[in-house]
Amino acid sequence: MAEQVLTDFIRALRSADVRVSTGEAIDAAEAVKLIGYADRQRLLDTLRCVLAKSPTEKEAHDRLFDLYFSRQPVPQSEPPAEEESSETSSEGEGPGDLLDLLENGDETAIAMAMERAGQEAGLQEIRFSTQVSYYAQQMMKSLGIERLEGEMMQAFRERTEEGQAYAEELIEGRKEMFSRAREHAKQAFETYGAGATLAFREDVLAETALTALDVRDLGRMQVLVQKIAKRLAVKHSRRRRKKNRGQLDVRKTLRANAGFDGVPFDLAWKQTKRDRAKIVAVCDVSGSVARVVRFFLMLLYSLNEVVPDIESFAFSGRLEDVGDTLETDDFAAAMDKIVNSIGMSSTDYGQSLSDLKMNHWNALDRRTTLIVLGDGRSNYGDPRLDLFREAAARVKRVIWLTPEGESMWGSGDSELPRYRPHCHTMKQVTTIKDLERILDEALSRYQ
């Protein structure tokens, strides 16, 4: 029983996106063998140290610990032989019978019966709040509701006052026990399923078109953006220097071992110098593109741990440096300010490239990944392909992102087909998942 309690708790942690490795689970089991379950505060502190690493994981751990162990009977670390055998036999008898539980009214017995019924019903697999009633019904079946309902129908058939009173008593008892089973299932959902439901919602949100999001989605999207940024940061923060493998650097090896009469105790390997990531973002904030730009810049500026060198410019008619505006605690207010002050002019890509050339050309160098986000619709003005070609020649890589599908490129005043030969990548982006893939690809070029 003790091992099952810990195993189910670790399952709950994993469902809440707390990463628990097999080794950490083994360490937790060994720690619990030493301290037991009786002292809950000591148990909380121990499991937190072993299973939770970041502040976010510690917070999730403490929340789930309170939820999970508030309904768990305290297992004994090493029960005596007599108790163990009696426990085994009681487990073999099943979770109990509703009629017996109602007659005895023993709260401890009811709690243990609910716990066992939940295990038999597979309550650990609950994932959605809509499953609460279903699992409560399965628990009632496991508790022996058929016998209770049989007694109730028999009492009705007697057609006596005593029989009627007894039947009504059983109806109330069934109602109370179902309420308890439902509460037990609801608590199990909070323990095992809430994290999985949140992950499902985030997956749906990540694949939803950014232009289709409404105000209610913005808060959840900010949380999702932070998670994506953290995922990218973990992936790209380690500069993959190839040590202890590859080609031997003979000169460095000889120099490093000059004090050992040439005996190569320390080997040196040839390494490729990696550029430090630098991104320059040029964003069209006119009405047709502003929503996508908002989330792109939110994601980009959440990556400052990996990309400390970020410069961003916004335009519709004239291009302006918006880096200082975005480097604030209130990103939403900063974006509103940018869109309202810059995004209200007639779109002119040629003028924006001219402004970039005149005022910010030094921002482009061989380390730079230039990312342009816009639909390429310049109201039939001069697209200044000469300036764009020159910019592309100065930088490491050019990526153009557009919310429009490829079938629309070149229609009307769209200049995308003319810009395309000078881009390494030109892609449609509609979801936050698309933006994650693009930034992942861009950062991988610096590894």
PELINNOR-V581787 format. One line per field, one symbol per residue. ss: DSSP state (h for helix, s for strand, l for the rest). Layout:
BEGIN
ss = ???
END
This chain:
BEGIN
ss = lhhhhhhhhhhhhhhllllllhhhhhhhhhhhhhhllllhhhhhhhhhhhhlllhhhhhhhhhhhhhhhlllllllllllhhhhhhhhhhhhlllllhhhhhhhllhhhhhhhhhhhhhhllhhhlllhhhhhhhhhhhhhhllhhhhhhhhhhhhhlllhhhhhhhhhhhhhhhhhhhhhhhhhhhhhhhhhhhhhhhhhhhhhhlllhhhllhhhhhhhhhhhhhhhhhhhhhhlllllllllllslhhhhhhhlhhhllllllllsllllllllssssssslllllhhhhhhhhhhhhlllllllssssssslllssslhhhhllllhhhhhhhhhhhhllllllhhhhhhhhhhhlhhhllllsssssslllslllllllhhhhhhhhhhllsssssslllhhhlllllslhhhhhllllsssslllhhhhhhhhhhhhhlll
END
